[in-house]
Amino acid sequence: MWVVDSYPTKVQEWLQSKRDIRHDTDFIKLDVHSIWILNSTLHCLGFRCFNKQIDNLFLVNNGFNYGTTSLVGLPQIDEVVIYDELKRPITINPLKAKNILWNESALDKYGLVIELAKTLDAKNPKLLYSKIDQIKELYGNKK
């Protein structure tokens, strides 16, 4: 799942289409193995995953409500990478991860991925998809 440079209204429409209508919840049921949220203006994101394992959660320069963000129902995550240029504090509850990299340690390992992620802009889809492919390759080579 990729959320890039999205305004809440655009993302809300997509999320609403994925909503669990049977249970009338505000949580989104997703079958994902990788979550990338980059340069997003979303203030908060809540979702419920039913996978047993997620490979990675990668967050770069997001407008979350910094403080506590709940990502409900997330299973064990192999690697969490969080980078914020403004170094705002964030606590994600609950979070079960094998490896967590924050700001400096994230930059040390994934500097090229982060620098490329910071340039993503959803206004040009063709360029966006090309850069996402580059990010996937860079991330795969570093992991």
C-alpha positions in Angstrom: 0.0 0.0 0.0 1.4 3.4 -1.0 0.1 6.7 0.2 2.0 9.6 -1.4 1.4 13.3 -1.2 -2.3 12.8 -0.8 -4.8 15.2 0.6 -7.2 13.6 3.1 -10.2 14.1 0.8 -8.6 12.0 -2.1 -7.5 9.3 0.3 -10.8 9.3 2.2 -12.6 8.4 -1.0 -10.4 5.5 -1.6 -10.5 4.4 2.0 -14.2 4.7 2.1 -14.4 2.3 -0.9 -12.4 -0.3 1.1 -14.4 0.2 4.3 -15.8 -2.9 6.1 -19.5 -2.2 5.5 -20.6 -5.4 7.2 -19.3 -4.4 10.5 -19.9 -0.6 10.0 -16.4 0.3 11.3 -14.1 3.1 10.4 -11.2 0.7 10.0 -10.1 -0.4 6.6 -9.5 -4.1 6.0 -6.3 -4.5 3.9 -4.4 -7.4 2.7 -1.0 -5.8 2.4 2.6 -6.9 3.0 4.2 -3.5 2.8 3.0 -0.1 3.8 4.6 3.1 2.5 3.3 6.5 3.6 5.4 9.3 2.1 5.0 13.1 2.2 1.3 12.7 3.2 -0.9 15.5 4.5 -3.1 13.0 6.3 -3.4 14.0 10.0 -4.2 10.5 11.1 -4.5 7.0 9.6 -6.1 4.0 11.2 -6.4 0.6 9.6 -6.7 -3.0 10.6 -4.5 -5.6 8.9 -5.3 -9.3 9.2 -2.0 -10.6 7.7 0.2 -12.5 10.1 3.3 -10.6 9.0 4.0 -7.3 7.3 7.4 -6.9 5.7 7.8 -3.2 6.3 6.2 0.1 7.4 8.0 3.0 5.9 7.0 6.6 7.0 8.7 9.7 5.6 7.7 13.3 6.3 4.0 12.8 7.2 1.5 15.2 8.7 0.2 12.8 11.3 -1.0 14.0 14.6 2.4 13.7 16.2 2.1 12.4 19.7 0.3 9.1 19.5 -1.0 7.4 16.3 -2.8 4.1 16.6 -2.4 1.6 13.8 -4.9 -0.9 15.1 -4.5 -4.6 14.5 -1.0 -4.5 12.9 0.7 -7.8 13.3 4.5 -8.3 13.7 6.4 -6.1 11.3 9.9 -7.0 10.1 11.1 -3.5 9.8 9.7 0.0 10.6 11.5 3.0 9.1 10.4 6.5 10.3 12.0 9.7 9.1 10.8 13.2 9.7 12.9 16.2 8.6 11.4 18.3 11.4 12.2 15.6 13.9 8.8 15.7 15.4 8.2 13.1 18.1 5.9 10.3 17.3 4.6 7.3 19.2 2.8 4.5 17.4 0.8 2.2 19.5 0.6 -0.7 19.4 3.8 -1.5 17.5 5.5 -4.9 17.4 8.5 -4.8 15.2 11.7 -6.8 14.8 13.7 -3.8 13.7 12.8 0.0 14.2 14.9 2.7 12.6 14.2 6.3 13.6 15.5 9.5 11.9 19.3 9.2 12.1 19.5 5.4 12.0 16.9 5.4 9.2 18.9 8.0 7.3 22.2 6.0 7.8 20.7 2.8 6.3 18.2 4.2 3.8 19.5 7.7 2.9 19.0 7.3 -0.8 15.5 5.8 -0.4 14.5 8.7 1.9 16.0 11.4 -0.4 14.1 10.0 -3.3 10.9 9.6 -1.2 11.1 13.3 -0.3 10.8 14.2 -4.0 7.6 12.3 -4.6 4.7 14.3 -5.9 1.4 12.7 -7.0 0.7 15.5 -9.6 2.7 13.6 -12.2 1.6 9.9 -12.1 4.0 8.7 -14.7 7.0 10.2 -12.9 5.6 9.1 -9.6 5.4 5.4 -10.6 8.9 5.6 -12.1 10.2 6.9 -8.8 8.3 4.3 -6.8 9.9 1.6 -8.9 13.3 3.2 -8.1 12.5 3.2 -4.4 11.5 -0.4 -4.4 14.8 -1.3 -6.1 16.9 0.8 -3.7 15.0 -0.6 -0.7 15.4 -4.2 -1.9 19.1 -3.7 -2.4 19.6 -2.3 1.1 17.5 -4.8 3.0 
